[in-house]
Each structure stands twice: as C-alpha cells, then as structure tokens.
C-alpha cells in the first residue's frame, strides 16, 4: 500500500531483439542473490501471452527453512489498485456508476464529498488525506476494521487540498472505491474480484487476502537487520481494494496482458485508465525504460514489495514479488528488461570493505543543503556507519570503496569528500551534494 513507484531511467535505446533474451545472465544474477541471501521472491517475464522466464529464490518461511517456489503467493500491496480500477470501469460500462458522479451519497461525513468524483478517487485528485501516513496507523494496522470504522478514520481528517486542483497519492481513495463497489453490487469486494476478474481469466493464485496461511503456499514477509526478521501482518480488512490482494508473478502477467488485450474492459476504458494527469493514471502509472513506455503499478505492504508492468509495443509483461529484499526490486526489474531489450546490465558482486570504528570518524556529522528537503545525520554503531534523515529511522551503510557507502535496500549511495566536508547522495538517478555543518 505504500507509495512505491518504479521509475526507470529514460535513455535512447537501440533495436529490440527479443530472441536474444539473456537468460544465462539473469540466472547468474539470481544465483548471486541467493548465495548472498540478498533477495527472497519470484519473477516472471511474458511476451505475447507466453512465459519466457520465471525464477523463485529464498524462503516462504525462514524459521522452518521452507523454500520458495513458483507456486508461492505474496501480498502484492498497491497492485491491488489495478484490480479495483478494472472493477470500477466494469461498473461504468454496465452503467451502474460514472466517473463524474460525486461521492456524498456514499460518504456524507467526508469533507468536500459533494465535490469529489469517482474519477478523482481513481487518479488521486480527491484531496482526501492518506490514512496510512498517520502515526497512529501502525497502532491499529494489525487489527480488523469494519467499513464503518474505516470510513470514520478517513472522514475525521481534513482535506489536504481542494478536489481536482492537484494529485497526491492516497490509499484512502481506493478503500472508499472498494466500499462504493460493494454498495453498488450488493456483494463483497472479495466476491467481485473472484467473479469479474479471477474466474473469467482462470487465475489460479489470485484472491483477496486474509491471515497468512503458509499451508496454501502463502509466505511471510521479512526485513533484514543482521538477520531476517518476520514482519507483522496488516489485517486485510483495512486496505481491501487499496492493497489486500494476494497473487504471484505468473498470475500478474496474465492479468495485465488480459487488461491490455481487451479481455477485462473496453479499449475506451483502458485509454481513460492510462490517461496521465500530474503523473497519475486511474489505477495505473507510466513505467519508462529508455525509449520504451510501459504501464503498471508497484506495491508495498508489511515486508512485501512488488511491481507489475506491461510494454504495449513489445507485448511484454514483467512482474516481481518479494517477501524480503536487501538488493532493490527496481534493480532486478531493470535487469529483466535489459535482458529482453538486449541492453547491458551489471550483476552485483556485494564486495564490502571492512573498516575499523575510528575509520568512520571523518564522516560523522549532520549534512544539509538548501536544495535537499531533509537533513542527514551520519553516526556510527561500532564499525557500522549509520544514516538518518529528518523524521525517519536510521539505516546501516555498507562500505563499497574508499569514501563510498550504500544502502542497497533503498538504492541509496553516499559518497563522502572529507576534505571539503561534503557528501553526495545518489538515489533514483538523482544526485544532491550536502555540506557538513
């Protein structure tokens, strides 16, 4: 449910040769990730409806050493929003709802409900505050909530902005859309997904989640701090159509291929879904890769991370789901796309330089820049360098070269220049230079 959007760097690409798909190098990438215990999850690549690559590594249950397989099922977080959007457009095509209708008859207690449309909910232009951003969210996220309770939680906050004046990601929008669907059809969201998407497409591993059941090939999620630690479970009554779907990569590529081939909604509806306004579509985002433009969504809930994209020009689908990662999913997606589009990519070595505690002293301090929104405090914990951005948790850094450190899980690189008291932070293709106070 977290806002985790795959943005791949946009460059000029050459001619595509799908027949030269670099399976061997991908296999070596996953061999390295598994040997170094840097990633747990599954991937699938499909061209024109046919799987051309799958891989699963890691463990479903670390504590019992239960290994991951292609049958493993994951919570896919905000990829759920694509399912919700499809259901909304189905309802619109059935003339049960319209994009322009306002939501006051459903949620009279929500501020500006008489101005907010279903379309505004779909493309995050409602102004409704994102409930998962509130500090108290973590206190109740593992407890079941009724629709009445969730509506009250969402309604108690004031609007963040006037409806349709800008866009800002909010899980609240898609929780409310789920309830609109349930009221419209007089059926549960679970039943609607099953009858209108899962059953028609013959998906075998996709459904609205509940408590994790490893006996049915579901997996737990983990975060890493010296060892894999099991994450708490969000109760799926809370995110519902904003983030409660369970699936796996082979089902996900089938879902998105069916969406783009007209098996779920009309071409006109898909075009509306794909239309970007302030970088948001209606349950979908653009995914650029060099000169190619794909469409899809990412997801994050508990320790699960996922990404799904489709490139219409190549009829290419790529899906990744993980239940534990140190090496970023985004880097794996780049490798998968590079293997297909015949582009060079470098496999990691995970070489780490061992430093003494006193070696870290030259880097310690608080770094800031007028052009960077956060201050970064650099501290140490024995022989480990730590970084902490304003208002966020501290994270460990690994030394990769002299004066160079990484936090691979978030794709962050820090390069220090002690002579001039500066630190360069590199993330997502952006570079900022901060100065030590």
Backbone torsions as a table, in degrees:
resi	resn	phi	psi	omega
1	UNK	NA	-20.4	178.9
2	UNK	-63.8	158.5	179.9
3	UNK	-82.6	93.4	-180.0
4	UNK	-125.2	101.3	-172.1
5	UNK	-113.5	125.5	178.9
6	UNK	-74.3	114.8	174.8
7	UNK	-117.3	107.6	-178.1
8	UNK	-95.3	145.6	-174.3
9	UNK	-64.6	141.0	-174.4
10	UNK	-103.0	115.4	177.3
11	UNK	-132.3	-175.8	177.3
12	UNK	-91.6	129.3	-176.3
13	UNK	-108.0	161.7	176.1
14	UNK	-94.2	-159.3	-177.5
15	UNK	-74.4	143.2	-179.7
16	UNK	-88.0	134.6	174.3
17	UNK	-128.9	87.4	-176.8
18	UNK	-61.9	-28.4	-176.0
19	UNK	-68.7	-13.9	179.2
20	UNK	-98.2	24.6	-179.3
21	UNK	-48.8	124.0	-170.7
22	UNK	-87.5	72.4	-179.1
23	UNK	-64.6	-38.4	-176.4
24	UNK	-61.6	-43.6	-179.1
25	UNK	-70.4	-36.5	175.8
26	UNK	-62.7	-42.8	177.5
27	UNK	-58.3	-40.8	179.7
28	UNK	-67.5	-35.0	175.9
29	UNK	-59.7	-48.6	-178.0
30	UNK	-71.1	-28.2	173.9
31	UNK	-64.2	-41.8	178.0
32	UNK	-65.2	-47.3	-178.5
33	UNK	-60.6	-39.0	-179.9
34	UNK	-72.5	-42.4	-179.4
35	UNK	-63.7	-37.1	-178.8
36	UNK	-91.0	-1.9	178.6
37	UNK	58.0	49.3	-175.3
38	UNK	-106.4	-6.3	-176.0
39	UNK	-159.1	139.2	172.4
40	UNK	-128.9	119.5	-179.1
41	UNK	167.1	-166.7	-174.8
42	UNK	-138.6	152.4	175.7
43	UNK	-136.2	158.2	173.1
44	UNK	-147.2	139.6	174.6
45	UNK	-125.2	129.9	-177.7
46	UNK	-132.2	137.2	176.9
47	UNK	-121.3	122.7	177.7
48	UNK	52.8	40.5	175.6
49	UNK	84.4	3.2	-179.2
50	UNK	-120.0	128.7	178.7
51	UNK	-66.0	128.0	177.3
52	UNK	-113.9	-10.7	176.7
53	UNK	-161.9	134.3	170.6
54	UNK	-140.1	151.4	176.5
55	UNK	-159.2	140.9	176.1
56	UNK	-137.3	130.0	177.3
57	UNK	-138.1	162.4	177.6
58	UNK	100.7	-154.1	-174.9
59	UNK	-136.0	139.9	172.2
60	UNK	-72.6	-39.3	179.9
61	UNK	-134.0	105.9	-177.5
62	UNK	-63.1	-40.4	-173.3
63	UNK	-63.4	-32.5	-179.7
64	UNK	-106.6	4.2	178.5
65	UNK	63.7	29.1	178.0
66	UNK	-75.6	118.7	-173.4
67	UNK	-79.0	150.2	176.7
68	UNK	-74.7	147.6	174.9
69	UNK	-138.6	178.1	177.6
70	UNK	-67.9	-9.7	177.3
71	UNK	-91.8	-7.6	-178.6
72	UNK	-62.3	138.7	-179.6
73	UNK	-115.3	141.4	-172.2
74	UNK	-125.5	150.2	164.5
75	UNK	-70.7	128.8	-173.6
76	UNK	-107.6	9.7	172.0
77	UNK	55.6	-130.6	-170.2
78	UNK	-73.7	-4.2	167.7
79	UNK	-59.7	-23.4	174.7
80	UNK	-52.9	-31.4	-177.8
81	UNK	-62.3	-30.0	176.3
82	UNK	-66.2	-39.1	177.3
83	UNK	-64.7	-43.3	179.5
84	UNK	-63.3	-42.3	179.2
85	UNK	-62.5	-42.1	177.3
86	UNK	-59.7	-43.8	179.4
87	UNK	-63.5	-37.6	178.1
88	UNK	-65.4	-43.8	-179.8
89	UNK	-68.9	-30.7	172.9
90	UNK	-62.8	-43.3	178.8
91	UNK	-64.5	-36.0	177.7
92	UNK	-67.1	-43.3	178.8
93	UNK	-64.8	-28.7	177.0
94	UNK	-85.8	4.4	177.3
95	UNK	61.9	30.4	175.5
96	UNK	-92.2	-24.1	-179.9
97	UNK	-142.0	168.6	172.6
98	UNK	-141.4	154.1	-179.2
99	UNK	-63.5	-29.8	-173.0
100	UNK	-90.6	-5.3	-178.7
101	UNK	-75.6	141.8	-179.2
102	UNK	-85.9	169.1	-167.8
103	UNK	-108.5	11.7	-175.6
104	UNK	-65.7	-27.6	179.1
105	UNK	-71.3	-22.6	177.9
106	UNK	-90.7	-41.7	-172.4
107	UNK	-134.9	70.6	-176.2
108	UNK	-63.0	-22.2	-177.3
109	UNK	-80.9	-11.3	-178.3
110	UNK	-81.7	130.8	-179.8
111	UNK	-59.2	137.0	179.2
112	UNK	67.0	18.9	-179.1
113	UNK	-58.8	-28.8	179.7
114	UNK	-77.1	-6.5	178.1
115	UNK	-111.7	-21.9	-174.7
116	UNK	-83.7	127.8	179.5
117	UNK	-102.4	166.6	174.4
118	UNK	-59.9	-38.1	176.2
119	UNK	-60.7	-39.5	177.6
120	UNK	-62.9	-37.5	176.4
121	UNK	-65.0	-42.7	-176.0
122	UNK	-64.9	-39.2	-177.4
123	UNK	-108.5	24.3	170.9
124	UNK	61.6	36.1	178.8
125	UNK	-113.5	24.4	-175.5
126	UNK	-83.6	-28.7	-172.8
127	UNK	83.4	-2.5	179.7
128	UNK	-70.8	130.3	-175.9
129	UNK	-63.1	142.3	179.5
130	UNK	-80.2	109.3	-174.7
131	UNK	-64.8	-26.1	-179.3
132	UNK	-74.4	-8.6	177.1
133	UNK	-84.8	-12.0	-177.3
134	UNK	-77.6	140.5	-179.6
135	UNK	-57.9	-33.2	-177.4
136	UNK	-73.8	-12.4	-179.0
137	UNK	-56.2	-43.3	-177.9
138	UNK	-64.4	-20.0	-178.5
139	UNK	-78.0	-24.2	-178.3
140	UNK	-120.9	0.8	-171.5
141	UNK	-62.7	-22.4	-179.9
142	UNK	-96.2	5.1	-178.9
143	UNK	-104.7	141.3	177.7
144	UNK	-64.5	142.7	177.7
145	UNK	-132.0	140.0	175.0
146	UNK	-81.4	166.1	176.8
147	UNK	-61.2	-37.3	178.7
148	UNK	-61.9	-42.4	179.5
149	UNK	-66.9	-40.9	-179.0
150	UNK	-67.7	-40.2	177.5
151	UNK	-62.1	-39.3	178.7
152	UNK	-65.5	-40.2	177.9
153	UNK	-62.5	-43.6	-179.4
154	UNK	-70.5	-39.6	-174.5
155	UNK	-73.5	-21.5	-175.1
156	UNK	-73.0	-16.9	-179.4
157	UNK	-92.7	144.6	176.9
158	UNK	-71.9	158.0	177.3
159	UNK	-63.3	145.8	177.4
160	UNK	-81.3	-25.9	177.7
161	UNK	-163.9	165.5	179.3
162	UNK	-65.8	133.3	-177.7
163	UNK	-52.3	138.0	174.0
164	UNK	67.3	18.6	176.2
165	UNK	-96.4	-21.1	175.4
166	UNK	-163.9	-177.0	-179.7
167	UNK	-122.8	139.4	176.1
168	UNK	-151.9	126.0	-174.0
169	UNK	-59.4	130.3	-179.8
170	UNK	-148.0	118.1	175.4
171	UNK	-62.4	-25.8	179.5
172	UNK	-55.6	-38.4	-178.5
173	UNK	-55.3	-45.4	-172.9
174	UNK	-83.4	-23.2	169.2
175	UNK	-64.3	-44.9	179.3
176	UNK	-65.7	-39.3	176.9
177	UNK	-61.3	-35.6	177.7
178	UNK	-61.6	-42.6	-179.6
179	UNK	-69.6	-35.5	176.2
180	UNK	-61.5	-43.3	178.2
181	UNK	-61.6	-44.2	-179.2
182	UNK	-63.2	-40.8	178.6
183	UNK	-69.2	-35.9	-178.4
184	UNK	-66.6	-44.1	-174.9
185	UNK	-97.6	-8.5	-176.2
186	UNK	57.7	35.6	177.2
187	UNK	-137.9	159.2	178.0
188	UNK	-72.7	156.2	176.7
189	UNK	-57.6	-40.2	179.2
190	UNK	-57.4	-45.0	179.3
191	UNK	-65.5	-39.1	-178.1
192	UNK	-66.1	-44.7	177.5
193	UNK	-60.6	-43.1	-177.8
194	UNK	-64.5	-46.8	-172.8
195	UNK	-79.7	-30.1	-172.6
196	UNK	-103.6	-15.1	180.0
197	UNK	-128.2	-57.9	-172.0
198	UNK	-63.5	-52.7	-176.4
199	UNK	-66.4	-46.8	179.1
200	UNK	-60.2	-32.6	-178.6
201	UNK	-90.0	-11.5	-178.8
202	UNK	70.9	32.5	178.4
203	UNK	-72.0	132.8	-173.4
204	UNK	-97.8	-19.1	-171.1
205	UNK	-130.0	27.7	-173.6
206	UNK	-126.2	130.3	-179.4
207	UNK	-171.4	168.1	174.1
208	UNK	-73.3	127.5	-173.5
209	UNK	-76.1	164.4	172.5
210	UNK	-140.6	-148.9	178.6
211	UNK	-64.0	138.2	-176.1
212	UNK	-61.7	130.8	179.5
213	UNK	-125.6	102.1	-176.7
214	UNK	-71.2	-15.4	177.9
215	UNK	-70.0	-17.9	177.7
216	UNK	-107.9	26.9	177.2
217	UNK	71.1	16.9	168.3
218	UNK	-78.6	156.4	-178.4
219	UNK	-122.4	156.6	170.9
220	UNK	-82.3	164.7	176.1
221	UNK	-114.3	156.4	-171.7
222	UNK	-140.5	152.0	168.0
223	UNK	-119.9	158.8	-173.2
224	UNK	-112.3	125.4	171.6
225	UNK	-147.2	88.3	-173.0
226	UNK	72.5	-29.6	173.5
227	UNK	-152.9	167.7	177.8
228	UNK	-74.8	124.1	179.4
229	UNK	-116.1	129.6	-177.3
230	UNK	-65.2	135.1	177.5
231	UNK	-84.9	153.6	173.6
232	UNK	-68.7	158.0	-179.2
233	UNK	-98.8	124.9	168.7
234	UNK	-66.7	135.0	173.5
235	UNK	-73.4	125.0	-170.0
236	UNK	-73.6	-4.8	172.6
237	UNK	-70.2	-17.9	-177.6
238	UNK	-80.5	-57.0	-176.5
239	UNK	-78.7	-27.0	-179.1
240	UNK	37.6	-119.8	-175.0
241	UNK	-73.9	-0.1	174.7
242	UNK	-90.2	-20.5	-175.8
243	UNK	-174.9	21.5	-172.4
244	UNK	-105.5	8.4	-178.7
245	UNK	-77.0	148.1	173.7
246	UNK	-115.9	137.9	179.4
247	UNK	-164.3	-170.2	172.0
248	UNK	-145.2	168.4	-172.6
249	UNK	-59.0	-37.7	-178.0
250	UNK	-67.2	-36.1	174.2
251	UNK	-70.2	-39.2	-176.6
252	UNK	-64.7	-41.6	178.9
253	UNK	-67.3	-33.4	176.7
254	UNK	-66.5	-39.6	178.5
255	UNK	-61.6	-50.2	-174.6
256	UNK	-72.4	-32.2	174.7
257	UNK	-65.0	-39.1	178.1
258	UNK	-66.6	-37.1	177.6
259	UNK	-61.5	-45.6	-175.5
260	UNK	-80.9	-14.0	178.0
261	UNK	-97.0	6.0	174.4
262	UNK	85.0	14.8	-178.5
263	UNK	-83.5	-12.4	-176.9
264	UNK	-114.1	-48.7	178.5
265	UNK	-135.9	167.4	-177.4
266	UNK	-70.6	163.5	177.1
267	UNK	-60.5	-39.0	179.8
268	UNK	-64.5	-40.7	178.4
269	UNK	-66.0	-41.3	179.0
270	UNK	-62.1	-39.7	178.6
271	UNK	-62.3	-40.0	176.2
272	UNK	-64.4	-42.0	179.3
273	UNK	-60.3	-38.0	-176.4
274	UNK	-82.8	-14.1	-175.8
275	UNK	-67.0	121.3	-176.9
276	UNK	-92.3	134.1	173.9
277	UNK	-135.5	116.1	-173.0
278	UNK	54.1	41.0	175.1
279	UNK	73.9	9.1	177.5
280	UNK	-118.5	130.4	167.4
281	UNK	-94.0	-162.1	179.3
282	UNK	-102.2	83.1	-177.4
283	UNK	85.8	17.5	-176.8
284	UNK	-154.4	152.9	176.9
285	UNK	-124.7	161.6	169.3
286	UNK	-82.2	144.6	178.2
287	UNK	-127.4	95.9	-179.3
288	UNK	-81.2	140.6	173.0
289	UNK	-140.7	104.6	-173.4
290	UNK	53.2	-121.6	-178.2
291	UNK	-94.6	8.2	179.8
292	UNK	-97.5	144.1	176.1
293	UNK	-119.9	119.3	175.5
294	UNK	-109.2	177.2	178.9
295	UNK	-137.2	144.8	179.0
296	UNK	171.9	-154.0	-178.2
297	UNK	-156.1	160.1	173.4
298	UNK	-116.4	169.7	179.9
299	UNK	-149.2	148.9	174.8
300	UNK	-152.5	123.9	176.3
301	UNK	-150.9	132.3	-172.8
302	UNK	54.1	-128.1	177.6
303	UNK	-97.1	8.8	179.6
304	UNK	-84.5	141.0	173.7
305	UNK	-135.9	144.9	-177.1
306	UNK	-152.8	159.6	175.1
307	UNK	-153.1	141.4	-179.6
308	UNK	-137.7	130.9	179.1
309	UNK	-147.0	155.1	179.9
310	UNK	-135.8	131.2	179.2
311	UNK	-110.5	100.8	-172.5
312	UNK	-56.2	-39.0	-176.7
313	UNK	-58.9	-36.3	-177.6
314	UNK	-103.5	-3.7	-172.7
315	UNK	51.9	44.0	-175.7
316	UNK	-107.1	131.5	176.2
317	UNK	-120.9	138.1	179.0
318	UNK	-134.6	130.7	178.5
319	UNK	-135.3	142.3	175.0
320	UNK	-137.4	136.8	173.8
321	UNK	-132.8	137.7	179.5
322	UNK	-137.7	149.3	175.0
323	UNK	-116.4	9.1	174.7
324	UNK	-177.4	126.7	-177.9
325	UNK	-146.1	140.5	166.9
326	UNK	-113.2	-46.5	172.5
327	UNK	-76.3	128.3	-171.0
328	UNK	-63.9	138.1	173.3
329	UNK	-54.2	-38.0	-176.5
330	UNK	-60.9	-37.8	178.8
331	UNK	-67.5	-33.9	177.4
332	UNK	-69.2	-41.6	177.4
333	UNK	-60.5	-42.6	178.0
334	UNK	-60.4	-41.0	178.4
335	UNK	-64.0	-42.7	179.6
336	UNK	-62.0	-44.8	179.4
337	UNK	-68.9	-38.2	178.6
338	UNK	-64.5	-38.2	178.5
339	UNK	-63.7	-34.5	179.8
340	UNK	-78.2	-44.9	-174.8
341	UNK	-89.2	14.6	172.4
342	UNK	60.6	45.0	178.1
343	UNK	-114.0	150.7	178.6
344	UNK	-70.0	141.3	169.5
345	UNK	-145.5	150.1	-173.9
346	UNK	-105.7	126.2	175.3
347	UNK	-77.3	143.9	-178.0
348	UNK	-72.0	156.2	174.8
349	UNK	-109.7	-23.2	-178.7
350	UNK	59.8	34.0	173.9
351	UNK	-73.6	131.8	-178.2
352	UNK	-127.2	133.7	178.4
353	UNK	-87.4	132.2	177.3
354	UNK	-85.6	125.9	-179.5
355	UNK	-120.7	152.7	174.0
356	UNK	-85.9	159.8	-178.2
357	UNK	-56.3	-42.5	-177.7
358	UNK	-68.9	-21.4	177.3
359	UNK	-66.3	-22.4	-175.2
360	UNK	-86.2	-14.3	-172.1
361	UNK	-59.8	-32.9	-177.6
362	UNK	-65.4	-19.6	-177.5
363	UNK	-94.4	-14.6	-170.3
364	UNK	-68.5	144.7	178.2
365	UNK	142.2	-177.1	178.9
366	UNK	-107.4	129.1	-176.7
367	UNK	-113.6	142.2	-178.3
368	UNK	-153.4	162.8	176.1
369	UNK	-153.5	143.4	176.1
370	UNK	-60.3	-22.8	-177.2
371	UNK	-94.1	0.7	-177.9
372	UNK	-121.7	130.3	-170.4
373	UNK	-71.4	-17.6	-174.9
374	UNK	-122.4	151.6	169.1
375	UNK	-90.3	145.2	-179.7
376	UNK	-117.6	117.8	177.2
377	UNK	-94.9	124.8	178.2
378	UNK	-105.2	119.0	179.5
379	UNK	-128.2	-175.7	176.4
380	UNK	-138.3	152.9	174.8
381	UNK	-127.4	92.5	-174.2
382	UNK	61.6	-110.6	-178.7
383	UNK	-100.4	12.6	-177.2
384	UNK	-112.5	127.9	176.1
385	UNK	-81.3	137.9	-177.0
386	UNK	-122.9	145.0	176.0
387	UNK	-125.8	142.8	179.1
388	UNK	-143.6	117.7	176.9
389	UNK	-83.8	155.9	-178.7
390	UNK	-50.5	124.4	175.5
391	UNK	75.4	8.0	-178.1
392	UNK	-121.8	167.9	179.0
393	UNK	-76.1	153.0	176.4
394	UNK	-72.4	148.9	177.7
395	UNK	-135.7	148.2	-176.6
396	UNK	-80.9	150.5	179.1
397	UNK	-118.1	143.0	176.2
398	UNK	-107.3	133.8	177.7
399	UNK	-79.3	123.7	-178.9
400	UNK	-108.7	-29.6	174.7
401	UNK	-149.5	176.0	176.6
402	UNK	-59.7	125.0	178.8
403	UNK	67.8	10.9	-179.3
404	UNK	-122.5	132.6	-176.9
405	UNK	-135.2	157.3	179.6
406	UNK	-136.9	149.3	163.8
407	UNK	-120.9	90.7	-168.7
408	UNK	-62.0	-33.9	-175.2
409	UNK	-57.4	-34.0	179.8
410	UNK	-107.8	5.9	179.1
411	UNK	66.1	34.2	-177.5
412	UNK	-102.9	132.1	173.6
413	UNK	-121.1	135.5	177.0
414	UNK	-120.9	129.1	178.4
415	UNK	-122.9	121.7	-174.9
416	UNK	-100.3	145.4	171.6
417	UNK	-127.0	83.8	-174.4
418	UNK	-59.2	-27.6	-177.5
419	UNK	-63.7	-31.8	-179.4
420	UNK	-115.0	12.1	177.5
421	UNK	56.8	44.1	-179.8
422	UNK	-124.1	155.2	177.1
423	UNK	-136.8	131.1	176.5
424	UNK	-101.6	127.3	177.3
425	UNK	-108.1	129.0	-177.7
426	UNK	-122.7	122.7	178.4
427	UNK	-155.4	134.1	175.8
428	UNK	58.6	31.6	179.5
429	UNK	83.3	-0.6	-179.6
430	UNK	-105.8	143.7	-178.5
431	UNK	-125.5	130.1	176.7
432	UNK	-132.6	139.1	178.0
433	UNK	-103.9	122.7	179.4
434	UNK	-113.2	148.2	-178.3
435	UNK	-112.1	139.6	179.7
436	UNK	-75.1	134.1	179.1
437	UNK	-72.2	NA	NA
